[in-house]
Amino acid sequence: MNIDVVTLFPGAFVGPLGEGILARARRAGRVGFRLHDLRRWGVGPHREVDDAPFGGGGGMVLKPEPFFEAVEWIRERYPASRDRVILLSPQGTRLGHDVARRLSGHDRLILLCGRYEGVDERVREGLADEEISVGDVVLTGGELPAMAVIDAVSRFVPGVLGRGEAAQEDSFAGGLLDFPHYTRPTRYRGLEVPAVLRGGDHGAIERWRAEKALEATTTKRPDLLKTGGAGEESASRARRG
Ligand SMILES: C[S@@+](CC[C@H](N)C(=O)[O-])C[C@H]1O[C@@H](n2cnc3c(N)ncnc32)[C@H](O)[C@@H]1O
């Protein structure tokens, strides 16, 4: 899979993409990341990318032409059979487990990052396949949301996670939250690792984990257990032990 990002601030991605699992995935050729400076497609001799809003009001709006031309250039230069253009926007579909998994099925994503008051509406109407939000809050730009999409989607690309990092055991995968994790030392500041995890009885450990995952979900995210959801099924399995 390849992910192309169109942004006014390509430098914002260098740190996060250069560390840890994403850097390893890139080196191994599992996921390719390409950063494109929106200003390259800026209009006129000053390569303008923004302008004042029609109708008045404060702030600047990112112009449509640079985004359309950037996507055309990317598609011509790096053809892909199943690509998807995503506009990062607080008004979009909320990023979640299922959205990330769905997007990982494409062989290329083109992420468009807004700034200022946002992006000319025609980018949403005529260029983007969908809008994605990272939550009901407004951030200063689309770069951090794009990083969240890149990170979440990459985890579903085969071979990105190593053995023991399986995405299918994490929170949301089976509809429930993850069970609690502990490591050494056994006792720390009066807090102890549950005895069952140290006993070596794998059946008992599995049962304890299922129970704790259900407990965490019931307490912190009861909405995941709603009728008909994946969580409901996992919950009844956990209750049956
Ligand atoms: C300051 S915001 C513009 C907000 C816009 N005026 C509104 O109220 O809907 C600038 C850019 O940051 C990005 N952005 C901000 N919050 C976001 C969120 N929750 N999810 C995804 N992108 C976001 C978008 O790309 C947006 O175009």
The ligand as an SDF file (V2000), in Angstrom:
LIG
                    3D

 27 29  0  0  0  0  0  0  0  0999 V2000
   -9.1820   25.0030   11.7340 C   0  0  0  0  0  0  0  0  0  0  0  0
   -9.7080   23.6330   10.7790 S   0  0  0  0  0  0  0  0  0  0  0  0
  -11.0990   24.2720    9.9140 C   0  0  0  0  0  0  0  0  0  0  0  0
  -12.3840   24.0240   10.6460 C   0  0  0  0  0  0  0  0  0  0  0  0
  -13.6390   24.4490    9.8990 C   0  0  0  0  0  0  0  0  0  0  0  0
  -13.7240   25.8800    9.7850 N   0  0  0  0  0  0  0  0  0  0  0  0
  -14.8590   23.9240   10.6460 C   0  0  0  0  0  0  0  0  0  0  0  0
  -15.2460   24.5310   11.6390 O   0  0  0  0  0  0  0  0  0  0  0  0
  -15.3750   22.8260   10.2700 O   0  0  0  0  0  0  0  0  0  0  0  0
   -8.4640   23.5130    9.5460 C   0  0  0  0  0  0  0  0  0  0  0  0
   -8.2490   22.1260    8.9970 C   0  0  0  0  0  0  0  0  0  0  0  0
   -7.8230   21.2510   10.0380 O   0  0  0  0  0  0  0  0  0  0  0  0
   -8.2510   19.9370    9.7600 C   0  0  0  0  0  0  0  0  0  0  0  0
   -9.0060   19.4530   10.9370 N   0  0  0  0  0  0  0  0  0  0  0  0
   -9.3170   20.1710   12.0270 C   0  0  0  0  0  0  0  0  0  0  0  0
   -9.9810   19.4340   12.9200 N   0  0  0  0  0  0  0  0  0  0  0  0
  -10.0680   18.1920   12.4010 C   0  0  0  0  0  0  0  0  0  0  0  0
  -10.6530   16.9690   12.8620 C   0  0  0  0  0  0  0  0  0  0  0  0
  -11.2800   16.8710   14.0320 N   0  0  0  0  0  0  0  0  0  0  0  0
  -10.5370   15.8770   12.0680 N   0  0  0  0  0  0  0  0  0  0  0  0
   -9.9220   15.9480   10.8630 C   0  0  0  0  0  0  0  0  0  0  0  0
   -9.3700   17.0900   10.3710 N   0  0  0  0  0  0  0  0  0  0  0  0
   -9.4400   18.1940   11.1260 C   0  0  0  0  0  0  0  0  0  0  0  0
   -9.0750   19.9750    8.4880 C   0  0  0  0  0  0  0  0  0  0  0  0
   -8.2680   19.5660    7.4070 O   0  0  0  0  0  0  0  0  0  0  0  0
   -9.4400   21.4490    8.3830 C   0  0  0  0  0  0  0  0  0  0  0  0
   -9.6550   21.8540    7.0500 O   0  0  0  0  0  0  0  0  0  0  0  0
  1  2  1  0
  2  3  1  0
  2 10  1  0
  3  4  1  0
  4  5  1  0
  5  6  1  0
  5  7  1  0
  7  8  2  0
  7  9  1  0
 10 11  1  0
 11 12  1  0
 11 26  1  0
 12 13  1  0
 13 14  1  0
 13 24  1  0
 14 15  1  0
 14 23  1  0
 15 16  2  0
 16 17  1  0
 17 18  1  0
 17 23  2  0
 18 19  1  0
 18 20  2  0
 20 21  1  0
 21 22  2  0
 22 23  1  0
 24 25  1  0
 24 26  1  0
 26 27  1  0
M  CHG  2   2   1   9  -1
M  END
$$$$
